[in-house]
Amino acid sequence: MAKRIITISREFGSGGRFIGEEVAKKLGIAYYDKDIIGQIAERSGFSPEYIQKNAELSPKKGLFAYAFLGRDITGKSVEDMVYEAQRKVILEIAEKESCVIIGRNADFILKDREDVLNVFIHGNMPEKVKRICKLYEVTKAEAIKMINDTDKRRRTNYNFYTEQKWGMAGNYTLSLNSSGLGYDMCQKIIMECAG
């Protein structure tokens, strides 16, 4: 069965967002990344700025605080409300059109669909550091800190809201090392598998 929806989870600095965007362009399908933020904001009632900072990444407080602090009388936290809005938006998008969705636990949210290709893009630390230094004009030490912090927050969010471990190959149809394969080859493999 051809896959109409491609989800891309990625390590920070691996080029996963770029690869996903190029795949969407080449396949002529919709691409959802930051543009999904407005829809989540509208549905949740939170500002787009808040969603951008919090919808994919856990708060910096750590898993214990994430799980137990800041909950209302029903037991829901602000993060839970944002996640639920995000889940609904992703399910609606998947019903509506063929697309590439970057991050946001879309692989797990859409796990019951047969027309989804779930991809995890990872890379080697030296290449990721080089990419982040160039993209954000930061030092090597700053790039390493950004990579570690962002991936830790992605991992915490994913592990908290799914029944899976972030980055574990068994959760995905494909796990690709962009450092070893290069961006073009990653794109070709994804398009071939989506066929």
C-alpha positions as CSV (number, residue, x, y, z in Angstrom):
1,M,0.0,0.0,0.0
2,A,1.3,3.4,-0.9
3,K,2.0,5.7,2.0
4,R,0.2,9.1,1.8
5,I,1.5,10.4,5.1
6,I,5.1,10.7,6.0
7,T,6.1,11.5,9.6
8,I,9.6,12.6,10.3
9,S,11.0,12.6,13.8
10,R,14.6,13.8,14.1
11,E,17.6,14.6,16.3
12,F,18.4,18.3,16.5
13,G,20.9,19.1,13.8
14,S,20.4,16.0,11.7
15,G,18.7,17.9,8.9
16,G,15.4,16.0,9.3
17,R,13.3,19.1,8.8
18,F,15.2,20.0,5.6
19,I,14.9,16.4,4.3
20,G,11.2,16.4,5.1
21,E,10.6,19.7,3.3
22,E,12.5,18.5,0.2
23,V,10.5,15.2,0.1
24,A,7.2,17.1,0.3
25,K,8.3,19.4,-2.5
26,K,9.5,16.6,-4.7
27,L,6.3,14.5,-4.1
28,G,4.1,17.6,-4.5
29,I,2.3,17.1,-1.2
30,A,1.6,19.3,1.8
31,Y,4.3,20.0,4.4
32,Y,3.5,20.6,8.0
33,D,6.0,21.9,10.5
34,K,5.8,25.3,12.2
35,D,2.7,26.2,10.2
36,I,0.7,23.7,12.3
37,I,1.3,25.9,15.3
38,G,-1.5,28.4,14.4
39,Q,-4.0,25.5,14.1
40,I,-2.9,24.1,17.5
41,A,-3.1,27.6,19.1
42,E,-6.5,28.2,17.7
43,R,-7.8,24.9,19.0
44,S,-6.1,25.1,22.4
45,G,-6.7,28.8,23.1
46,F,-3.0,29.4,23.8
47,S,-0.8,31.9,21.9
48,P,1.2,30.7,18.9
49,E,4.3,31.8,20.7
50,Y,3.5,29.5,23.6
51,I,2.7,26.6,21.3
52,Q,6.0,27.1,19.4
53,K,8.0,26.9,22.6
54,N,6.0,24.1,24.3
55,A,4.1,21.8,21.9
56,E,7.0,19.6,20.9
57,L,9.4,20.0,23.7
58,S,8.9,19.3,27.4
59,P,9.4,22.1,29.9
60,K,13.0,22.4,31.0
61,K,12.0,21.3,34.5
62,G,12.5,17.6,33.9
63,L,10.2,14.5,33.7
64,F,9.1,14.5,37.4
65,A,7.9,18.1,37.3
66,Y,6.4,17.5,33.8
67,A,4.3,14.6,35.1
68,F,3.1,16.0,38.4
69,L,3.2,19.8,38.7
70,G,0.9,22.4,37.3
71,R,-2.2,20.3,36.9
72,D,-5.8,21.5,37.3
73,I,-8.6,19.9,39.3
74,T,-9.2,17.4,36.5
75,G,-5.6,16.4,36.6
76,K,-4.7,18.0,33.2
77,S,-1.7,20.3,32.8
78,V,-1.3,23.1,30.3
79,E,1.0,20.7,28.4
80,D,-1.8,18.0,28.3
81,M,-4.2,20.5,26.8
82,V,-1.7,21.6,24.2
83,Y,-0.9,18.0,23.4
84,E,-4.6,17.1,23.0
85,A,-5.1,20.1,20.6
86,Q,-2.0,19.0,18.7
87,R,-3.3,15.4,18.4
88,K,-6.6,16.5,17.0
89,V,-5.0,18.8,14.4
90,I,-2.7,16.0,13.3
91,L,-5.6,13.5,13.0
92,E,-7.6,16.1,10.9
93,I,-4.7,16.8,8.6
94,A,-4.1,13.1,8.0
95,E,-7.7,12.6,7.1
96,K,-7.6,15.6,4.7
97,E,-4.6,15.2,2.5
98,S,-1.3,13.5,1.7
99,C,1.5,15.3,3.6
100,V,4.8,15.3,5.4
101,I,4.5,16.1,9.1
102,I,7.6,17.0,11.1
103,G,7.9,15.9,14.7
104,R,5.1,16.5,17.2
105,N,4.7,12.8,18.0
106,A,2.8,12.4,14.7
107,D,4.3,8.9,14.3
108,F,2.6,7.8,17.5
109,I,-0.6,9.8,17.0
110,L,-1.1,8.2,13.5
111,K,0.1,4.7,14.5
112,D,-3.2,3.0,13.8
113,R,-3.2,4.1,10.1
114,E,-1.8,1.8,7.4
115,D,-1.0,4.7,5.0
116,V,1.7,6.2,7.2
117,L,5.5,6.0,6.7
118,N,7.3,6.8,10.0
119,V,10.9,8.0,9.7
120,F,13.5,8.8,12.3
121,I,16.5,10.9,11.1
122,H,19.6,10.9,13.3
123,G,23.2,11.9,12.7
124,N,26.7,11.8,14.0
125,M,27.6,14.4,16.6
126,P,30.4,16.1,14.6
127,E,28.1,16.7,11.6
128,K,25.2,17.9,13.7
129,V,27.5,20.3,15.6
130,K,28.9,21.7,12.4
131,R,25.3,22.2,11.0
132,I,24.1,23.9,14.2
133,C,27.2,26.2,14.3
134,K,26.5,27.3,10.8
135,L,22.7,27.7,11.0
136,Y,22.6,29.5,14.4
137,E,26.1,31.2,14.3
138,V,27.1,29.7,17.6
139,T,30.3,28.2,19.0
140,K,30.9,24.5,19.1
141,A,30.2,24.4,22.9
142,E,26.9,26.3,22.4
143,A,25.9,23.9,19.5
144,I,26.6,20.8,21.7
145,K,24.5,22.3,24.5
146,M,21.6,23.2,22.0
147,I,21.7,19.7,20.6
148,N,21.7,18.0,24.0
149,D,19.0,20.3,25.5
150,T,16.6,20.1,22.5
151,D,16.9,16.3,22.1
152,K,16.4,15.8,25.9
153,R,13.2,17.9,25.8
154,R,12.0,16.1,22.7
155,R,12.7,12.7,24.3
156,T,11.0,13.7,27.6
157,N,7.8,14.9,25.7
158,Y,7.7,11.8,23.5
159,N,8.3,9.3,26.3
160,F,5.7,11.0,28.4
161,Y,2.9,11.2,25.8
162,T,3.5,7.9,24.0
163,E,4.0,4.3,25.1
164,Q,7.3,4.3,23.3
165,K,10.9,5.5,23.6
166,W,12.0,8.4,21.4
167,G,14.5,7.4,18.8
168,M,14.1,3.7,19.2
169,A,14.3,2.1,15.7
170,G,11.4,-0.3,16.4
171,N,9.0,2.7,16.6
172,Y,9.6,3.7,13.0
173,T,9.4,2.2,9.5
174,L,12.8,3.7,8.7
175,S,15.7,5.0,10.8
176,L,18.2,6.9,8.7
177,N,21.6,8.3,9.5
178,S,21.8,11.5,7.6
179,S,25.6,11.8,8.3
180,G,26.3,8.5,6.7
181,L,23.8,8.6,3.9
182,G,23.7,12.3,3.1
183,Y,20.5,14.3,2.7
184,D,19.9,13.4,-1.0
185,M,20.0,9.7,-0.3
186,C,17.7,10.0,2.7
187,Q,15.2,11.8,0.5
188,K,15.5,9.1,-2.2
189,I,15.0,6.3,0.3
190,I,12.0,8.0,1.9
191,M,10.3,8.6,-1.5
192,E,11.0,5.1,-2.6
193,C,9.5,3.6,0.5
194,A,6.5,6.0,0.3
195,G,5.9,4.7,-3.3
